[in-house]
Amino acid sequence: MSSRYLVLPMGEAAGISPELIIKALNDEKRRAFGRVIVVGDKMLFRKVSKDLDIPLPFTSFVESDEELVSSIAAGEETIFYNLRCIDLEKFRYGQLSADTGLACYAVTAKAVNLIQNSYGSVLVTPPLDARSLAMAGVETTNYESMISTFAECSRGMAMLDAGGVKIFSHTHHMSLRDSIETIRFELILDTIIKVDSLTQDKSVFDLDKPLAIASANPIHADTLEYEKEELEAIMPAVAKAGEIGINIVGPVSADHLMHRASKGLYRAVIALFHDQAHIAAMSLDFEHTVTVNWGWPFLAVRVDRGSMIERAGKGIMKPYSLVQALTVARKYISQGVIS
């Protein structure tokens, strides 16, 4: 039995995710990412296919693990695992509901289960919407928390891959005011140690190059004046990391840091704030930036976009970001990367 399938849950049904999946699997770059299993509602996908006049790309439809085993043994390229979870009589494009939230949760749980049972190797996730998950009463309203729950693992850490520039962030989805409160010596050092441990795979990271960490405040390389965050937290943490054998430089002013990263000077970089990472990533390569989650029992690659419910059902979306996520996932497992 092959375990080289990429596994995709359908994401937010009322958003752009089903359209992106169908278009990505019909894309001319299809061969670059190979075998795929999609977990979703078959009747919904047939509706999207008909409404948007896009052919379904699936070579096999299954409704049980036993049928999946048979399709895998037959070498099917694109398998659809059907979970009946959408009431089409109530469904409307762009209309979030508890039903679409529960469906997103269910297909994600099943996709993780398939990987845990060795039917697939990598989880590739299209956009979800936290609002529908909240409507459904689901406490875990993002992929990180859902997958951590399903996989019973909390060690994972997200990395933006922007055209090969690898960016970790000290904080995620946190207000700037609250983020500043996390710039403390012990927390910065913990992030440095975690990033160092997650970037030891030489097939993905250049181990001859240092990590680099951003400054919290604007600085210049020749300055003699630093702010409290640099003096009391970042610089001591970098020094301590060096003492324990971690190759890291910084703090580097964020604008210079991301430019130098694009020139290939670092193994990976650590931003301190969510937007410090995301603005740089989207500026470097908006169409092809994806998020890779390291440290889980399996590799997970995510499209770094929202559900864009206002565009759902209109047939106007391009699948670039999902094609990139699938391509990155296939590249990594082809290099032997596990998590």
N, C-alpha and C positions, 0 to 999 in steps of 0.2 A: 504493500500500500504506500503510495507516494504521500509525503508530508510537505510537498513543495508548493502547495496552493496558498495564495493570498486570500484572506477572508475579509469580506466587507459586510458590515451591517448596513441597513438602508438609510440610517440617519433619520432626520425629521421628514416624515412623509408629506407634510403640507408645504415644505420648503423646496429648495432646488435639488436636494440630494438624489432622489430617484432619476431626475433628468440628467444630472451629472454622471451617475453610474452608467446609464444606458449609453450616453454619448461617449464616455471614456472607453467603454468596452467595444464600441464601434469605431474608435479612432484609428487612424492609419499607423499609429505607434503601438498598436495593440500587441504585437509580437514581442515588444521590449519587456513586457512584464508577465507574460506567460499565463499559467493556469490560475483561475480565480473561482472562488465560491462566494456568491452573494446571498445574504440572509435577509428576507423581506417578505412582503405580501404579494403573491403572484398576480392577483386580480388588480391591485393598485398599479403594478408595473405594466400590465397590459393596457390599463386605462391611459397611463402616461404615454406609452408607445403609440396608441391610437390617436390621442388628442394632439400630440406634437408631431405625428407622422414620422416617427423614428423607429426603425426595425428593432425588435428585441434581439440581443446578441447571444442569447443563451443556447447552449447545445444540449442541455439536459435540465429537467425539472424534477426535484425530489421532495418528499415530505416526511422522510424518516432517516435516521442514521443508517439503517440497513440499505435503503435505496441509495444513499450517498456512497456507501462502500462500493456498491455495484457500479455507480457512475465513475468513481475514481479508478476502479479496476479496469474499466473500459477506456480510460484515458481521456474522458471528456474534458474539454478545455475550459468551458465556462458554465459552471453549474449554479442553478438557482435553487436554494433551499427555502421552500415555502412555509411560512408561518402565517396562518390566517389571523390577522390582528387589526385589520382596518375595515370598518363598516363603510362601504362605498356610498350607501344611501345618505350618510351624514357627512361624508368627506367633501371638503372644498379646498381648492388650492389657496394657499395663503391664509388659511384659517386654522390657527393653533387650537388644540383641544386636549382634554385629558386623554382621549383615545389615542391621539398621535403621540403623546408623551409616553403612555404605557407601551405603545408599539415600539417606540425607539428603545425603551428600556429592555423590552423582551428580545428584540433582535440582537441587541448588543450582548446580552447575557448568553444567547445561543451561539453567537459568533465566538465569544471567548471560550465557551464550552467545547466547540469544535476544535479549537487550537489545543486546549487542554487534553483532548482525546486524540491528538496527533493526526487529525484530518487536514489541518493547515498549519502553516509556519508563522505567518505574520498577520497582524490585525491592521487593516487600512480603513480609516474612518472618515466618512464624508460629514458635512455639517449637521449638527443637531441644534435644538433650541431649548435653552434652560427654562423658558417660560412654560412650554407644554409639559415638561417633566415636573415642574412645580405644580401645574394644574392637576397632574395625576397623583400628586402627593408623594412624589419620589424625592427623597432627601438628597440623593446624589445627582446633581444637575449638570455635570460635565463628564467627559470621557475619563479624565484622570481619576475622579472619585468612584465612578462606576466600575472601572476596570480594576482599581485597587480593591474594591469590595469583592468583585467576582473572582479575582485571582488571589485574594487573601495576601496581598503584598502592598506595602506602603513605601518601598524604597525608590520608586520610580522618580525620574526627573526629566522635564521636558527640555528639548533643544531645538531651536530654530535652525533649519538648513536652508540658507538663502543662496542658491547657486553655488554651493560648496562652502560658504562661510558658515561656521558652526558657532551658534550663539546660545549660551545658557543665561538664565536670569535669576538673580538672588531672590526676587519677589515676583509674584504673578497675580494679576487681577486684584490689585490692592491699591487703595488711594495713595497718592504721593505723600500725603501727611503721615499715613500709617507706615508706608515703606521706609521713610526716613527713620522711624523708630526702630526698624530692624537692622540698621547699620550699627551694629555693636560687634566688638572684637570676636566674641565667641561664636556669634552667628555667621559672620563673614568667614571666619576660619572653617566653620563647619561646611559652608557652601564650597569653599576652595577644595577641601578634602574630598567632598562628594563628587565634584566635577572631575577632579584628578582621577579618582577611582573609576569613573564611568568613561574615561577617555583613554583607556589603555589598550584598546584594540588597534593594532598597527595596520589592519586592513582598511580602517576608516580614518584614523587620526595619525598625523605625523608626530611620532614620539620624540623626534629630535628637536622639535620646536616647543617653546614655552606656552603655558597658558598666559592669559593677560586679563586683568581686571580693570573695569572702568572706575573713574573717580565719581564721587557723588556731586562735586561742585566743579565749576570751570577752573582748570589749572593749566599751567604751561610747564614744559619740561625743565625750564631754567628758573622756575619760581623758587623763592625762599619762603613764600607765604602759603600756608595750607589752612583749610577750615577744620573745624572740630571733627567732622566725620572722617577725614583723611588721617588726621594726627592721632586720634584716639582709637580708631577701629580698623580702617583699611590698611594703612601702612604697617601697624604692628601685626596684623593677621598675615600680610604678605611676608613679613620678616620671619614669623613663626613657621609658616608653611615652608619657607626656604630651609629653615633649620631641620625640619623633619624630612627633607629630601624632595620636596615638590618644586618643579621648575616653573616658576611663575614670575611675571613682571607686572608692575603697576604700583599705584594707580595711574592710569593713562586717561587723559581727557577723552570723553566719549566720542567726540567727533573724530579725533585722530585715531582712536582705537579701532573704530569700524572701518575707516579708510585703510589702515595698515592691515587689518584682517582680510580685506578684499584683495590685498596684494600677497596673501599667503604667508604672513610673517608669524602666525600663531597656530598652535595646535587647536585651540578653541578660545573663545573669549567669554567673560562673565560680565553681563550688564547688571546694574543694581536695581533698576526699575523696569516695570513691564514695557512702558513706551520707549525707554532707552534701547531696549532690544527690538521691539516690533517696528518702530519707525525706521530704524536702520535696515532691518531685514526687508521690509516692504520697498524701501528705496533702492536697495541693491537688486532685488528681483521680485517684483510684485506678483507676477503671474506664476512663479514657480517656487515660492517659499512654502515649505511644509514643516510640520512639527514632528520630531522623532522623540519617542519616549524610551529612555534607557532605564535599565535596572529592574524591570519586571521579568517574570519567568519567560516572556516571549517579547519579540520586537513589536512595537506599535508605531505606525506612521499616520499622521493626521493632516487632513486638509486644513489650512489655517484661514478659514473663512467662517462667516456666520451663515445662518439658514437662508437669509435673503428672501423672506416669505413674500415680499412685495413683487418679486420677479418670478415666483413659482407659476408653473403652468403656461408660461408665455413662449417657451421655446427659444429664449434669447441667450441662455447661458452657454459659455464656452467651457469645455472640460479640462483646460490646461492644468489647473491646480491638482485635480484628482489624477490625471495622467502622470503628473510629476510624482505624486505620492506613491502611486503604484510602481513607477519606474525606480524610485529610490528604494522602496521596499524590496523589489526584486534584485536590485544591485547589491544591497547589503546581504541578503541571504545567499546570493551567489558567491559572495566573498567569505561565507562561513560565519557571518554574524548571527548570534542567537538572541541576545538582549543587551 
